[in-house]
Amino acid sequence: MSWTSEIKNVLKEAGSTTLILLKILIPVSIIVKILAEFGLIEVIGEYLSPVMSFVGLPGEFGLVWATAMFTNIYAGIVVFVNLSITNVYSVAQVTILGCMMLLAHALPIEARIAQKAGVRLWYVLFLRIGGAILIGFILSFIFTAFNLFQYENKSIWQPANSDPTLMIWVLDQIRFYLMIFCIILSLVALLTVLKKTGILNRITNFLKPALRLSGMSKNAAPLTIIGTTLGLAYGGGLIIKEAKSGLLSKKDVFYSLSLMGMSHSLIEDTLLTVSIGASIFFVLFGRVIFAFIIMILLIKIVDHISNKTFEKYLVN
């Protein structure tokens, strides 16, 4: 096959993958914007105050987490920065908050992507929100028991607090969609080169022990790596295509999206939470370790249920 044909195939695949994502991103983004404009996210944040108390955090962090869950980590950080102007928080509190935001953020979009790929929506929400509360509780217990990170937090980076007009918001969304296409185009091109050169096979063979631990076959490795390192939207978008093509089994899709749900965008999102003062050890290594422990437990549970039950309640 000529290079011209390869380039056309890459462009075609990147375009179709981006289109799949846009069908999810655009309507969900509009709905979330409407919720924010009517102040419903603030209301949900107030209802989360008891949950914050359960994990040893001040009640006002409920608004931070609610904002991150419905929009993204950037927006959650903006709310946190505004609160930190008049309040003093410990590194322990910020680390717990950071881990909870990392496990459960941008749920309207990311949960819909997982659902579109073939995983039940109730399971995705339970895994990510429940996992966030669980890791928050565990970290709160560890930090209190061993008196860790109880000193005052200092943020490294403080984003500007802006309230964009509707036109600016629309332009920001368009830029975001263009960026998604560019990233997916780069990823598809990279995967094509790795396949042609045989490097992809070497990478998957190297990762076989970790894949077995996570319940996946080697077919799910490339896309799972993309999701865990760069983000669920990118890895999930590619997985939707692979799942529809029949190249991945239902359990591959299920386990891959489960792992990505708890541990994705290890580069960008980790740096964001570290920038507001969270401990890098716990928001990076702690989160990965937590994700693999949950995966081991999840595999044991799935192994003890019938395929009929698995397909009825956990996958579409």
N, C-alpha and C positions, 0 to 999 in steps of 0.2 A: 504493500500500500504506500502511495506517495505521501510526501510531507504535506502537500496541499490537502489531500483527503483527510489526513490526521488532524490538521488544523480545523477543517470544517467540522469534523466529528466532535472535537473538543469544544468548539463554539456552540454547536448544536446541543451537546450534553449540558454545558454550563447554562445556556439559555433556558432549556427545559427545566433544569433543577431550580433555577432562580424563579421561574414562573410558578412552580409548585409552592415555593416559599412565599411569594408575593400574594398568592391566593389566601394564605393564612395571615401574613403580616399586615396587609392593608386593612381588612375589616376589623381585626382584633385591635390594631393601633387606634383606629377611630373610636371603637367602643371604650377603650381605656381612657382616651382623651376626654370623652364625654363624662365618664365617671369622675375623673379628676376635676373637671370644670364644675360639677355639681357638688363637690366636696365629699363624695361618698368614700373616698380613700381615707380621709381624716376620720370619718365615723368608724370605719373598720379598724383603724389604728387605735382608737379608744377602747374598742372591744378586746383588743389584744393585750391590754395592760395586765390582766391576770396571768397570761402566758409569760409575759416578761418577768413578772414577780417569781414565777415558778422556776425560771432559769437564772435568777439572781440579778436581773437587770431592772433599772428604773422604768416606771410605767410609760414615760414619754418615748421610750425606744420602740413602742408599739407602732407609732406613726412612721418611724424610720423603716421598720421591717415591712409594714404594709405598703409603703411607697415602693420599696425595692421589689416586693412580690408582684405588684401590679404593673410596675413600669420597668425599671432596671436598677442596677447597683449604683450607677452615676446619680440618679435621682435620689436614691436612698442616702448617699453620701452628702448631697446638698442639704437634705433635711438634718442629717447628723451635725454638719458644720454649723448650721443655724442654732441648734440646741447647745452645742459646745461653747458658743459665745458667752452664754450666761450660766452654764453649768460645768462642773468639773467631774470628769469621769476617769476611772482607772484603766490601765492597759488591759487588765483582765476583762472588764466590762466590754471594751471595744473589740477585743479578740473574740469573745462570745458572740457579740453582735455580728462581727465580720463573718464568722463561720456560718451563722444562721442565714445571713444574706447570701452567702455563696451557695448554700444548698437549696434555698428557696427564693428565687428572684425571677422576674419576667415570666411568671407562670402562665398568663393568658396566651402568650406566644409560644413559649417552649413546651408547655403541656399540650397545646394543640398540635405542635409538630410531632411530638411523641405519639399522640393519638392517631394522627394521620399516617404515621409509619406502621401502626398496628398494635399499639399498647392501649389498654383501657384507661380512660381519663381518670376514673376514681383512684386507680392504682398509682398513677403518676403523681397526683396531688397528695395522696396518703404517704407515698414514699418520700417525697421531697419536703412537705411541710412537717410530717411526723419525724423524718430524719433530722430536720433542722432543730426541732424542739428537743429531740433526744441528744444530739451533739451539744446543744446549749446546756442541757442539764448536766451532762457528763463533765463538760469543761468547768462549769460552775462549781461542781463538787470537787474536782481536782484542784482548781485554783484556791478555793477556800480551805480545803484540807491541808494543802502544802504551802499556803500563804504566798502564792505565786502572782506576780504582776499586779500587786496591790498599790503601786505608785501611780502618780498622776500621768495621764496620757498626754502626749504631744503629737499633734498631726503634722505630717511633713508637707502635704499638699492640701490646699483649700480651694475648691472650685468656686467660680463666681456664682453668686446667687442670682439667677435670671428668671423672669416670668415672660416667656416669649409670646409675641402676638400670634394669632392663628396663621398668618402668612409665613412667619418665620418658622413656626412648627411644621408647616407643610413642606417648606424648602429643606428643613432638617431631615424630614422623613425621606424626601427624594434623594438627598445626598446619601442617607443610610442605605437605601435600596441599591443605589449605584455602587456603593462600597461593597455590598453583599455580592453583587454580580462579579465585580473585579476579583474578590477573594475566591469565590467559587470557581471562576475561570482559571485562576492560578492553581487552585487545588486539583482541578480536573486535569490540567496540563501536567502538573507534577506527578499525579498518579499514573498518567499515561506513560510518561518517561520512565518512571520506576518499574512499571510492568514490562515495558519493552527491553529494558536493560537487565532485568532479572533481580534488581536490588530489592524489589518488593517481596519476593519469595524469601530472600535472606532475612529481611526484617521480621516477617511473620514467623519464620522458623526460630529466630532468636526469641520471639515473644511467646512461643508455645506454652512454656510453664505458666506465665501470667494469664494466658488465655484459658488454659484448663482450670486455673483457680477461679476465673470469672465465668466459667460455664460456656464459653464461646468457642466456635471453630475458627480456623485461621481465615476463613472468608470474611469475617467481621472485623478483623484486625485493623486494616487500613482506615476504615471509616471511624472506628472507635478511637483510634489514635488522633485523628483529626478533631473529633468532638471533644476529647479530653484536653487536648492542648490548646485548640483555638476557640471552640465554642459549640454548643449544642445545635445552634441554628445551622451552622455549616455542615457538621457531621450528620445531623438529623436530616437535613435536606437531601444529602447524598444517600442516606439510608432509606428514605422514602422511595427513591428510585430503585435501589437495589432490592428492597422488599417487594415492590410491585413487579419486578422482573423475575422474581422467584429464585434469585441467586443466594438469598439468605433464608435460613429456616426461621420459623416463628420463634424458636428459643434463642437463636442468634440475635434476632431483632430485640426480643424481650430483655435479654441480659445486657446487650450492648447499650440500649437506651436506659436501662436501670443504672449501669455504671456511669454513663454520661450525665444522667440526671443528678447524681450526687457529686460527681467530680468532673467538671468540664471547665473549659477556658482557664486552665491552670496558670497560664502566663498573665493575660490581661487582668482578669478578675482578682487574682492573688495580689498583683501589684497595687490595684485600687484599694483593697482593704489594708494592705501594709502602709499605704500612703496616709491613712488616717490614724495610724498608730498601732494596729493589730500585730501580734507576734507572728512572724513569717513561719516559724516552725509549726505552729498549730493550724494556721489558715492554709498551709500548703501540705506539709507532711502529715499533720494530724488529720486533715480532711481526707487525704488519700488512704491512710490506714483505716479510718472509719469506714470509708466506702468499700474497701476490700473485705472488712469484717462483715459488713451488712450483706455483701455479695455472697460470701461463704454461707451465711445463715439462709439467704434467699435460695441458693441452690439446693440446700438440704430440704427446705420446705417444698420446693417445686418437685424434687425427686420423690417426695412422699405423697404427692397427689396424682390423680389420673390425668392422662392427656385430655380427656373430655372436660374435666374440671378446669384444667389450665386454659384450654381454648375458650371455655364459656365465660370465665370470670377475669382472666388476666390479659388476653390478647383479643384483637378484633378479627 
